Structure formats: structure tokens, C-alpha cells
Amino acid sequence: MGKEAILYEKLPDNKVRCTACARYCEMAEGQIGLCGIRGNNHGKLDLFVYGKVIAGHVDPIEKKPVTHYHPGSKVYSIATTGCNWLCKYCQNYDISQRRKIEGVDMTPEQVVQTALDNGADGIAYTYNEPSIFIEFARDCGVIAHQNDLYNIFVSNGYDTPESVK
């Protein structure tokens, strides 16, 4: 699908600076950030994986790195490709380091409906770094909240003040 990102600054000479993570990648026309999923498209920053879910699974909340948060509940875990870290030891390396934009096309409404249809109590943005697909996660999260689902970010924490607002 793809969509213009929200977290970026326009720079001179049609360049952009991504503000989704603390790398603050600066990109000239046609360049892609280190994460592999955000790039300069004619002076605008696009999120290439908006609506591209590479993984979606229902997990027990206890599988997530949280303590005593909705114990016994189920969470619909989703991810896109890409990551802002390049960890060779990542347990989800095949997802996080994939440099091809792949996945099932899903709108935020479809993500939430899938969670509800599978009896999930919440949605986890996980397996790769969710701050880099923040625009998609935010849109899913708003609809999830409207449907009484909780939201969890399983993050490496390499965020920016802009991304946590």
C-alpha cells in the first residue's frame, strides 16, 4: 500500500529527515533509510510498508516482555518488514532484516477485525521495531482502542520525542 509518513522534516534540495527513530536518517530523492521501509519519494517521506503485514499471530500475553499486564489474555501480534537496528542475532532476523517490501495487504480496520475475530484482547506491534511503522501502528491502535482492545509496543526503545507523542 504505502503512505506518506508523518514523522519527518523537509530539508533543502528536496531532501528529507526521518524522525521516527533516533537515527534521524537524511535522504536525498530516491534514497531509503537504514530501516529499509521509509524513503524519499519526490521530496516526501513514504512509509512503504503501510498496510503490509508480514506476520500476524495470536499469542498469550505472557509471551511478550511485560509483567502482570492483562494476565491470561490473548494478543494479536503483527509486524512489517524492516528494523532500525541491524542485529545479526535477532530472533526475527528473517523479518526485521528483509529488504523486500512484502506482506499481506491489511487496512487498520482489517487488523482490528482479525484481532476481534480471533478472540484477542489486544494488539501487539512486535517481531520488528514498531517505531519505524508508527503511522500504521497508530492508525491500528486508535481503532483498536475504540473496540476496547489494548495496544502494546514491543520496542528496542530507540525512539524520538516526536514518535512517543
C-alpha positions as CSV (number, residue, x, y, z in Angstrom):
1,M,0.0,0.0,0.0
2,G,2.4,2.7,1.2
3,K,1.6,6.1,2.6
4,E,3.2,9.4,3.2
5,A,4.9,9.4,6.6
6,I,4.0,11.9,9.3
7,L,7.3,11.8,11.2
8,Y,9.7,13.7,9.0
9,E,11.1,17.1,8.2
10,K,11.6,18.6,4.7
11,L,15.1,19.8,4.0
12,P,16.6,21.9,1.3
13,D,17.3,20.4,-2.2
14,N,14.3,18.0,-1.9
15,K,15.9,16.0,0.9
16,V,14.0,14.7,4.0
17,R,15.0,13.8,7.6
18,C,13.1,10.9,9.1
19,T,12.1,11.5,12.8
20,A,10.6,8.1,13.6
21,C,13.7,6.8,15.3
22,A,16.9,8.2,16.8
23,R,19.0,7.5,13.7
24,Y,17.3,10.6,12.1
25,C,18.2,9.4,8.6
26,E,18.6,12.1,6.0
27,M,17.7,11.0,2.5
28,A,18.0,12.6,-0.9
29,E,15.5,11.8,-3.7
30,G,15.1,8.1,-4.2
31,Q,17.1,7.1,-1.1
32,I,15.8,4.7,1.6
33,G,16.6,4.9,5.3
34,L,18.6,2.3,7.2
35,C,15.4,0.6,8.3
36,G,14.7,-0.2,4.6
37,I,11.0,0.8,4.8
38,R,11.0,4.6,4.8
39,G,12.3,6.5,1.8
40,N,12.3,9.8,0.0
41,N,9.7,9.9,-2.8
42,H,9.9,13.2,-4.6
43,G,10.7,15.2,-1.5
44,K,8.2,13.4,0.7
45,L,8.9,10.6,3.1
46,D,6.9,7.5,2.4
47,L,6.3,4.5,4.7
48,F,6.5,1.7,2.1
49,V,5.1,-0.9,4.5
50,Y,1.9,0.9,5.5
51,G,-0.7,-1.9,5.4
52,K,1.8,-4.7,4.6
53,V,1.6,-7.2,7.5
54,I,4.4,-9.8,7.1
55,A,3.5,-11.7,10.3
56,G,0.3,-12.0,12.3
57,H,-0.2,-14.4,15.1
58,V,-2.4,-14.7,18.2
59,D,-0.2,-15.2,21.3
60,P,-0.7,-15.4,25.0
61,I,0.3,-12.1,26.6
62,E,2.8,-13.9,28.7
63,K,4.9,-14.4,25.6
64,K,5.6,-10.7,25.5
65,P,8.2,-9.0,27.6
66,V,5.7,-7.5,30.0
67,T,5.0,-8.4,33.6
68,H,1.5,-8.8,35.1
69,Y,-0.2,-6.9,32.2
70,H,-3.6,-8.4,31.4
71,P,-2.6,-11.9,32.6
72,G,-4.3,-14.7,30.8
73,S,-5.3,-12.6,27.9
74,K,-4.6,-13.1,24.2
75,V,-2.9,-10.6,21.9
76,Y,-2.8,-10.4,18.1
77,S,0.8,-9.8,17.3
78,I,1.7,-8.1,14.0
79,A,4.8,-6.9,12.2
80,T,6.0,-5.4,9.0
81,T,9.4,-5.9,7.4
82,G,12.4,-3.7,8.4
83,C,14.2,-2.5,11.5
84,N,16.3,0.4,12.7
85,W,18.9,-1.9,14.2
86,L,21.0,-4.4,12.3
87,C,21.3,-7.2,14.9
88,K,22.8,-10.4,13.4
89,Y,21.5,-12.3,16.4
90,C,17.9,-11.1,16.1
91,Q,15.4,-14.0,16.7
92,N,13.2,-12.4,14.0
93,Y,16.1,-11.7,11.6
94,D,14.2,-13.0,8.6
95,I,11.5,-10.4,9.1
96,S,13.5,-7.5,10.6
97,Q,16.3,-7.5,8.1
98,R,14.3,-8.4,5.0
99,R,14.9,-5.7,2.4
100,K,12.0,-6.6,0.1
101,I,8.6,-5.0,0.9
102,E,6.4,-8.0,1.4
103,G,3.3,-8.9,3.4
104,V,-0.4,-9.3,3.3
105,D,-2.3,-6.1,2.5
106,M,-4.4,-5.1,5.5
107,T,-6.1,-1.9,6.4
108,P,-6.1,-0.9,10.1
109,E,-9.8,-1.9,10.2
110,Q,-8.9,-5.4,9.0
111,V,-6.1,-5.7,11.5
112,V,-8.5,-4.9,14.3
113,Q,-11.2,-7.1,12.9
114,T,-8.8,-10.0,12.7
115,A,-7.9,-9.5,16.3
116,L,-11.5,-9.5,17.3
117,D,-12.4,-12.5,15.1
118,N,-9.6,-14.5,16.9
119,G,-10.7,-13.6,20.4
120,A,-7.7,-11.3,21.1
121,D,-7.9,-8.8,23.9
122,G,-5.3,-6.5,22.4
123,I,-2.8,-5.9,19.6
124,A,1.0,-6.1,19.9
125,Y,3.3,-4.4,17.4
126,T,6.2,-6.7,17.6
127,Y,8.7,-9.0,15.9
128,N,10.4,-6.0,14.3
129,E,10.7,-2.4,15.6
130,P,7.3,-0.8,15.7
131,S,8.5,2.8,15.9
132,I,9.5,2.7,12.3
133,F,6.0,1.8,11.2
134,I,4.4,4.2,13.7
135,E,1.9,5.7,11.3
136,F,0.4,2.3,10.6
137,A,0.6,1.2,14.2
138,R,-1.1,4.5,15.3
139,D,-3.9,4.1,12.9
140,C,-4.5,0.5,14.0
141,G,-4.2,1.5,17.7
142,V,-6.8,4.2,17.5
143,I,-9.3,1.7,16.0
144,A,-8.3,-1.0,18.5
145,H,-8.9,1.4,21.4
146,Q,-12.3,2.2,20.0
147,N,-13.1,-1.5,20.1
148,D,-11.9,-2.0,23.7
149,L,-8.6,-3.7,22.7
150,Y,-5.3,-2.7,24.4
151,N,-2.1,-1.9,22.4
152,I,1.4,-2.9,23.2
153,F,4.7,-1.9,21.5
154,V,7.5,-4.4,21.9
155,S,10.3,-2.0,21.1
156,N,14.0,-1.6,21.2
157,G,13.4,1.9,22.7
158,Y,15.4,3.7,20.0
159,D,12.6,6.3,19.7
160,T,12.5,10.0,19.3
161,P,10.4,12.6,21.3
162,E,8.3,13.0,18.1
163,S,7.5,9.3,17.9
164,V,6.3,8.9,21.5
165,K,3.9,11.9,21.5
